[in-house]
Each structure stands twice: as C-alpha cells, then as structure tokens.
Amino acid sequence: MDYQIAVLVGSLRKASFNLQLARALEKLMPAHFKLTYADLDLPIYNQDLDDAMPPSVLALKDLVRSSHALLFVTPEHNRSIPAALKNAIDWASRPYGQGVWKGKPCGVVGITPGTMGTSMAQQHLRNILSAQGVAAMPLPEVFLQMKDGLFQADHTIANESTRTFLQGWVDRYVAWVEKLAV
C-alpha cells in the first residue's frame, strides 16, 4: 500500500534548513511513502472567511484530508513554532467541527543553528496537535543543530552518524504510520 504523507515545513524561506531536512528525510523514506509538501504561504486566519475560504486554504485542507499521515519539520521562532505553521493549523481546523487533522498520525522534527535544537517549538507543536486529535509519534525526538556541510547538494546527509540516526527515526516513523493510518 502507498501512503500519502503531507509535509508541513514551518519555514517559508526558500533556503530553509528545515526544508533541506525534509528533503533529506524524504530520501530516507521507503518507496511506498509518497510525500507532498504543503504550501503554508496563506493569508492570516480570519473567522470572517470561514464560509468563503481562500483557494490556498482549501488546497491545504484537501491535502491534509487526503493524506494518510503528516510530517512536521519546523524551526523554532522565539521559543515556539513559526507563525506560518500555527496559521496553517488554525485554518485547517476551521470552521469548528470541520477540521481535517483528527486521527492523523504524525512525526515532528526540526533543525536550527542554535544548540538547543527545536525542543521548545516541538513541545508547543505537540500540544497544539494534541488538541486537534493528531497522534504525534513520541520517540525518538529529533532536535538537530544546523552545521555547515550537513546537507549535500542532492539532499543527502553528509555526516554518517547523523544519517544513521535519522534513518532510525524514519524507520520508527514508518512503523508508526503503518500502524495508525486509516
């Protein structure tokens, strides 16, 4: 069975470290995991638009709804998740009772130049996802520090021990999705 995975990268930056991480993880995924990247460049959530959601929001909701699982790859902004990611979660949870998150298994990872990784952002994200009924894989956690040369041009991980660690995470994520996805 092929599994459709919606990837939500919390950074909108074209050269995002987290987009690079997502692309590296994609290369470690088995062939039956098909990743599609969500566009998080959305207008700010406004409840007045619940009855006439912008096309970009409808596309996000359709992607999440049609996916078997989710992969969140997020930086940390001011000890929390980026505004673009929170905004996307808010949009796809609305209008009340018509959210698309419930019951989806997910993985949460992140990378940042800071030595603490993205631990605070990931904890906040897990709290938000729990309120939406998303089953976040608890362990292992991935709090990577970005270093020059970590990613090669073809999106592979240059450091063997980091690649081995991330392959272990991917293997656990695959098992999590295959166990919980409906």
HUUR-V774993 format. One record per residue. RES is the residue in three letters. SS is DSSP state (A for helix, B for strand, O for the rest). PSI is psi in whole degrees, 0 to 359 (NA if undefined). D_CENTER is the distance of its C-alpha to the mean C-alpha in whole Angstrom. Layout:
res: <RES RES>
ss: <SS SS>
psi: <PSI PSI>
d_center: <D_CENTER D_CENTER>
This chain:
res: <MET ASP TYR GLN ILE ALA VAL LEU VAL GLY SER LEU ARG LYS ALA SER PHE ASN LEU GLN LEU ALA ARG ALA LEU GLU LYS LEU MET PRO ALA HIS PHE LYS LEU THR TYR ALA ASP LEU ASP LEU PRO ILE TYR ASN GLN ASP LEU ASP ASP ALA MET PRO PRO SER VAL LEU ALA LEU LYS ASP LEU VAL ARG SER SER HIS ALA LEU LEU PHE VAL THR PRO GLU HIS ASN ARG SER ILE PRO ALA ALA LEU LYS ASN ALA ILE ASP TRP ALA SER ARG PRO TYR GLY GLN GLY VAL TRP LYS GLY LYS PRO CYS GLY VAL VAL GLY ILE THR PRO GLY THR MET GLY THR SER MET ALA GLN GLN HIS LEU ARG ASN ILE LEU SER ALA GLN GLY VAL ALA ALA MET PRO LEU PRO GLU VAL PHE LEU GLN MET LYS ASP GLY LEU PHE GLN ALA ASP HIS THR ILE ALA ASN GLU SER THR ARG THR PHE LEU GLN GLY TRP VAL ASP ARG TYR VAL ALA TRP VAL GLU LYS LEU ALA VAL>
ss: <O O B B B B B B B O O O O O O O A A A A A A A A A A A A O O O O B B B B B O O O O O O O O O A A A O O O O O A A A A A A A A A A A A O O B B B B B O O O B O O B O O A A A A A A A A A A O O O O O O O O O O O O B B B B B B B B O O O O O O A A A A A A A A A A A A A O O O B B O O O O O O B B B O O O O O B O O O O O B O O A A A A A A A A A A A A A A A A A A A A A O O>
psi: <135 140 127 125 123 124 124 106 121 348 137 352 135 322 29 131 323 328 320 318 316 317 324 319 322 321 339 350 151 161 334 6 115 112 134 129 126 146 113 8 79 157 158 137 135 117 335 341 5 326 353 65 141 151 323 325 317 322 318 312 319 318 311 314 320 355 149 331 174 151 116 126 106 142 181 125 117 43 28 190 154 152 322 322 315 318 317 319 316 311 313 359 1 163 164 132 355 25 160 6 326 131 358 130 151 164 149 124 170 162 146 159 338 154 341 1 215 36 315 316 316 323 317 317 317 322 315 315 323 319 340 0 20 135 93 131 125 320 153 157 150 106 87 146 128 132 148 136 2 318 135 167 331 14 19 160 125 324 121 318 324 318 318 317 313 327 321 319 314 317 319 319 315 314 320 312 313 331 321 339 140 NA>
d_center: <22 19 15 13 10 8 5 4 5 7 10 13 15 16 17 13 13 9 10 13 11 8 12 13 11 12 15 16 14 17 19 18 14 14 11 11 9 9 12 11 15 16 19 19 19 23 24 27 25 24 27 26 22 22 21 18 17 18 16 13 14 16 13 11 15 15 13 13 10 6 4 1 4 7 10 13 15 18 17 14 11 12 14 12 9 12 14 11 11 15 15 14 16 19 22 22 23 21 17 15 12 15 15 12 11 8 7 6 7 9 12 15 18 19 21 19 15 13 14 15 12 10 13 13 10 11 14 13 11 14 16 15 15 12 13 11 12 14 15 15 13 12 14 15 17 17 21 23 23 20 19 21 22 21 17 18 19 22 23 23 23 19 19 20 18 15 17 18 14 13 16 16 12 14 17 15 14 17 19 17 16 19>
